[in-house]
Amino acid sequence: MKTVAAAMALLMAAFPCAAAQWKQIKKDANAMLSVDAQSVKRTGNEVFLEYMVDFRAGQAMAGVRNPYRSIVVGAKLDCAKRMIALLGTDGYAQYGAQGLRIARTAPTAAERTYQPLEPGSSDEDLWRYACEEKKAPAKK
């Protein structure tokens, strides 16, 4: 039994996003934005979530030999103030945060600090997904 548990732990470490439940919220010709529905945690006006961006073309990163095809980002949103802060990014060799994790970046001090949502950006899509209340259906 210990061998099975150890094997499962190794498998989860090799594929950290395997248990994620990705829900696509936006797609265009260059990328697809998804949120891990299981990662969404709400405390008052603050929401923590993980989102993934799958890129059509490989993306270059300074200091990384191979291009990455997807990233998973931890983020916090302040729903009331319409602000976002980043908590860290992992880059993966394959779509869907699969394959080798080829990069891990810690956020800068500025990224960890709440910033206003950038108009017209995917930040607004994330805010709508995590923060907008669903309106009750109109009564007849």
Summary of the structure (lengths in Angstrom):
residues: 140
radius of gyration: 16.9
end to end distance: 58.4
largest distance: 60.2
contacts: 365
relative contact order: 0.16
helix: 24%
strand: 44%
